[in-house]
Amino acid sequence: MKKICIIYNEAKENAIKIYEDIQKYLKYKAVKLLSIKQISKADYVIVIGGDGTLLRAFQKVKNKNSKIVAINAGTLGFMTEIRKDYYEKILEDILKDDINIEERYFLKVKIGNKNYEALNEVYLTKDNIKRNIVSSEIFVENKFLGEFKGDGVILSTPTGSTAYSLSAGGPVVTPELKLFLITPIAPHNLNTRPLILSGDLEIRLNLSAPSRQAYITIDGNIHHKINDKDIIEIKYSEERLKLVIPKTRNYYEVLREKLKWGENLC
């Protein structure tokens, strides 16, 4: 018997309705429904909402062997690709063990004695709106890469390349790749441009003078205040997040649809 846990955005009417329908369907099919406390035992975790809901759910899915079914009940939805008019077909395929899986790389982040995981990005920003800039240094495999001055810097995965990094001027990177995308936020020096590095490397980030304090934010949900003594170590996890995707899915079509490529926006 398949074991399934459902996480949904309780603030969205669409998500609530889909949750209620899926719950009835799975009970009718005699699937074992697990609570959030039992999520580590789930074969599948169904996430209903937008990308923000998926990022919050990602922090709860400690068993990365669980397969994630991300149903879009939000707005943009780059990762929550399964449309609300398609989820019944996906559920049928799950019960028949006839599914397509896409694996996504994610980051392990260490700040002092605390460890985190990031599916989208890690970014450093000013701790106070009154401060003009924040200054930071990045080291790659203990080799000094450079100093970044401005509103901050983003270290993104390919999955996160369509999130904050894209808004800050970074490129779109297809999600099957394993790499670091470093995107400065409003850099003080206009020659400071986005940079792509191998995902097999380990990156170290810290503040540099005159900056004394800043914030590290992980996937937009976890906020960690740091000082000039803190070292942030970032590398890729050996595990992967497993996303169930529609069989008809075409990533380039997703990009065209979500980013409105080729459309007259004026």
Secondary structure, DSSP 8 states (H G I E B T S, - for coil): --EEEEEE-TT-HHHHHHHHHHHHHHHHTT-EEE-GGGGGG-SEEEEEE-HHHHHHHHHH---TTSEEEEEE-SSS-SS--B-TTTHHHHHHHHHTT--EEEEE--EEEEETTEEEEESSEEEEEES-TT-S-EEEEEEETTEEEEEEEESEEEEE-SGGGGTHHHHTT-----TT--EEEEEEES-SSTT---EEEETTS-EEEEE-TT--EEEEEETTTEEEEEETT--EEEEE-SS-EEEEE-TT--HHHHHHHHHTTT----
